[in-house]
């Protein structure tokens, strides 16, 4: 007669304690705009005494060239400038705000999707290059989030609140909190990327 023995999880060291990274005096760059997610994140981080900056994504030009220059080249240039300032300190964190469109590849937004897909690859490669300088690079890809980007009924604040009440849309504060989580991890950790979805699909 055989006996099954359940394997016990190894005990944690007695002196184990989660020690979140202090944001005091830390330089942080959050790309993504001066409104919506970028603005909300900058306001949240401003209360933690860090040196936070937000890059304006721009949304008014119709030409696809501007979309590419803003959503891709703008990110790359801001990250380059930030890395120059962070490298001497051997400390810093660059957070690129991408989009779940890089995953879903929605029809009718091919140029936008192309830029967000490129940001995914850029963030991963940049992170590997800057790691030796102790600079973290993270990418967050939100799903449907309330902002002023939409050109249909989703731009109506009242309609956005209805979707959020039905768990079909997130708020910019939701994403800002996820970004804060990335920033406070111990220096030995690197949260490379986070995808945040609304709980239920929109109508």
Secondary structure, 3 states (H helix, E strand, C coil): CCCCCCCCCCCCCCCCCCCCCCCCCCEEEEECCCCHHHHHHHHHHHCCCCEEEEECCCCCCCCHHHHHHHHHHHHHHHHHHHHHHHHCCCCEEEEEECCCHHHHCCCCCHHHHHHHHHHHHHHHHHHHHHHHHCEEEEEEEECCECCCCCCCHHHCHHHHHHHHHCCCCECHHHHHHHHHHHHCCCCCCCCCEEEECCCCCCC
